[in-house]
Amino acid sequence: MRSKTIKDSYRYAVLGLGGLGSAACYWLSRTTGEDVLGIEQFELGHVRGESQDHSRIIRLTYHTPSYIRFAQQAYQAWAETESEGGEQVVLKTGELNFWPPNTTLDETAYLESLTACDVPFDALDADEIHRRFPEFRFDDNVRAIYQPDGGLVAANEANRMHQRLALEYGAALIDNMPVDRIDQINDGYMISAGGMIFHAEKLVIAGGPWTNKLLSHFDVEIPLLVTHEQVTYVANENLSDFMPDRFPVWIWMIRDNFYGFPVYGAPGTKIAKDRFHPIDPDHRSFKADAENEAQVMKFLRDHIPRAVGRKLYSKTCLLTHTPDDDFVLDRIPGHPNCVCIVGAAHAFKFASVIGKTVGELLVGGTASADISAFRFDRPGLKDPVTWQLPNG
Ligand SMILES: Cc1cc2nc3c(=O)[nH]c(=O)nc-3n(C[C@H](O)[C@H](O)[C@H](O)COP(=O)(O)OP(=O)(O)OC[C@H]3O[C@@H](n4cnc5c(N)ncnc54)[C@H](O)[C@@H]3O)c2cc1C
């Protein structure tokens, strides 16, 4: 329980307080104060979902102009929240996208979208990569895009900041309280959670890997795949060369990508490779996969050799995918007062603007951002699904 007073009736209830739900609570309570209830099944800041770690990448490099514009709005919303919260959670380190010749991703779409949105970037050949970023070693056929606004969001701190500000505005946040039933009643919804009953006029479903369990109360299901991922922190003897002011966040641009961070939150760099290992979120292990650890250590040895050292630890995490990799940010069909948000495996950087948009949809009715790609009725969510899982 994180609030002094709990009422039994609210105008807005946010179900799930990970990165996206916490942001929604903040933006809703900023407008409507104590009319907001947030409910979380585990303790706030728990490590069973998608949003907890020292860092998540934030970047403008995207494959469509609309994603780039949404990312620009995310930076603005983060800045507004930082200024209100008195904390910095976005750290610009610069961002490098490396393009190997065998990639199946469309480099041209990224370059054209950046250009269309007037985002500054440098296209680097192998010589320039080595000259400007000497820690990286690649063959001559690898190219890079460098974008100086890229960096990291301090995820744990950002979640805490959203929750703290929501509480300061008068929102009630309750943790360790699983929502087990939602019933539509005349003027809203009845939420049964942990033996208590709450009433809310408008709902936000922000359940991350558990989204379909919450949506089942609306007789709605969307094609989602939850996978078991991990990140690995690795110490080295050259830490000063890997600090955020000298070493950028980076992504190896293939479908099951490698990506990495400077030293932040732990005495080593962070590296990861997507696993795409399907899992039931209620029956998962927290054990790290040794093969994935070996793959990331090999990548470091081959391409960032001075970052190689003792493994500090690996941290496992769940990831929720949509078939077309686009978010869900829309009203639930047949329920104009309920908004569902799903992160599609790359949403932390957008938590600020997603939270803000939820507030706009539920309080004012209209979103200022273009969220047409995130609709429930788009073909990518309705057509038969073929999951593109590189590793099965
Ligand atoms: C390893 C990894 C790396 C990533 N890297 C990046 C990155 O670099 N950049 C980026 O932008 N994004 C990244 N992402 C994706 C991003 O972290 C997620 O998209 C985002 O955190 C999703 O947040 P969420 O709030 O939807 O989910 P969650 O954080 O999982 O929150 C959902 C919450 O709902 C709660 N809940 C569910 N059901 C109930 C219920 N019945 N009652 C009460 N509470 C309930 C859960 O307990 C949980 O706390 C990464 C994710 C992972 C795992």
The ligand as an ORCA input file, in Angstrom:
! r2SCAN-3c Opt
* xyz 0 1
  C      15.651     -6.993    -21.655
  C      14.770     -5.880    -22.149
  C      15.345     -4.815    -22.809
  C      14.559     -3.764    -23.270
  N      15.178     -2.716    -23.868
  C      14.447     -1.627    -24.202
  C      15.111     -0.458    -24.645
  O      16.357     -0.421    -24.718
  N      14.355      0.620    -24.975
  C      12.981      0.598    -24.866
  O      12.364      1.610    -25.185
  N      12.324     -0.496    -24.430
  C      13.023     -1.599    -24.085
  N      12.402     -2.720    -23.611
  C      10.925     -2.787    -23.614
  C      10.309     -2.025    -22.463
  O      11.059     -2.232    -21.294
  C       8.859     -2.478    -22.302
  O       8.174     -2.237    -23.531
  C       8.141     -1.722    -21.182
  O       8.906     -1.754    -20.009
  C       6.776     -2.351    -20.947
  O       6.215     -1.792    -19.766
  P       4.805     -2.274    -19.232
  O       4.423     -1.318    -18.172
  O       3.896     -2.515    -20.379
  O       5.068     -3.744    -18.626
  P       5.484     -4.170    -17.147
  O       6.634     -3.386    -16.685
  O       5.645     -5.649    -17.137
  O       4.248     -3.741    -16.275
  C       3.018     -4.426    -16.288
  C       2.560     -4.463    -14.852
  O       1.218     -4.911    -14.767
  C       1.114     -5.657    -13.581
  N      -0.081     -6.493    -13.657
  C      -0.355     -7.422    -14.605
  N      -1.520     -8.028    -14.338
  C      -2.004     -7.471    -13.199
  C      -3.153     -7.712    -12.409
  N      -4.073     -8.673    -12.712
  N      -3.348     -6.961    -11.304
  C      -2.460     -5.977    -10.964
  N      -1.330     -5.767    -11.655
  C      -1.100     -6.489    -12.781
  C       2.402     -6.457    -13.576
  O       2.691     -7.015    -12.321
  C       3.399     -5.421    -14.021
  O       3.978     -4.727    -12.941
  C      13.149     -3.788    -23.105
  C      12.578     -4.847    -22.421
  C      13.366     -5.888    -21.929
  C      12.729     -6.999    -21.172
*
